[in-house]
Amino acid sequence: MLQVNDAPLPYEPGMTVRDILKRKNYIWRMIAVFVDGELVPKAKYDTRQVPDGADVKVIHQIAGG
């Protein structure tokens, strides 16, 4: 089981950051993703596997003025 923004998500072996984003329907372009406190570069979303029990944070970046 994973925790994604403090909500449980069933784990599947080989799951990547991109898989999590699709499952949770995160489509905003400007996001930051952290796995167990480590920032995952956008270029690695398709290849960065997430281990069972991981704590994932997806943060929408919003600009204002």
C-alpha positions as CSV (number, residue, x, y, z in Angstrom):
1,M,0.0,0.0,0.0
2,L,1.2,3.5,-0.9
3,Q,0.3,6.8,0.6
4,V,-0.3,9.5,-2.0
5,N,-0.9,12.9,-0.5
6,D,-2.0,11.1,2.7
7,A,-4.5,8.9,1.0
8,P,-4.0,5.1,0.5
9,L,-3.4,3.7,-3.0
10,P,-3.0,-0.1,-3.6
11,Y,0.5,-1.0,-4.6
12,E,1.4,-3.0,-7.8
13,P,4.9,-4.3,-8.5
14,G,6.8,-2.2,-11.0
15,M,4.6,0.8,-10.4
16,T,6.2,4.1,-11.6
17,V,5.6,7.7,-10.7
18,R,3.7,8.1,-14.1
19,D,1.4,5.2,-13.1
20,I,0.5,6.9,-9.9
21,L,-0.2,10.2,-11.6
22,K,-2.5,8.5,-14.1
23,R,-4.3,6.5,-11.3
24,K,-4.9,9.7,-9.3
25,N,-5.8,11.7,-12.4
26,Y,-3.1,14.3,-11.8
27,I,-3.0,16.1,-15.1
28,W,-1.7,19.5,-14.1
29,R,1.5,20.3,-16.0
30,M,3.2,22.2,-13.2
31,I,3.7,19.6,-10.4
32,A,6.5,18.5,-8.1
33,V,6.6,14.8,-7.1
34,F,8.4,13.5,-4.0
35,V,8.9,9.9,-3.1
36,D,9.9,9.4,0.5
37,G,11.0,13.0,0.6
38,E,13.1,12.8,-2.5
39,L,12.2,15.1,-5.5
40,V,11.7,13.0,-8.7
41,P,12.8,14.9,-11.8
42,K,10.0,15.1,-14.5
43,A,12.3,13.3,-17.0
44,K,12.2,10.2,-14.7
45,Y,8.4,9.9,-14.1
46,D,8.2,7.0,-16.6
47,T,11.1,5.0,-15.2
48,R,11.2,5.9,-11.4
49,Q,9.7,2.9,-9.7
50,V,8.0,3.4,-6.4
51,P,8.5,0.8,-3.7
52,D,5.7,-0.7,-1.6
53,G,5.0,1.4,1.5
54,A,6.3,4.6,-0.1
55,D,5.0,8.0,0.9
56,V,4.3,10.0,-2.3
57,K,3.6,13.8,-2.3
58,V,2.3,15.5,-5.4
59,I,2.3,19.2,-5.2
60,H,0.7,21.5,-7.7
61,Q,2.8,24.6,-8.4
62,I,0.7,27.7,-8.6
63,A,1.9,31.2,-9.5
64,G,0.2,34.3,-8.4
65,G,0.8,38.0,-8.4
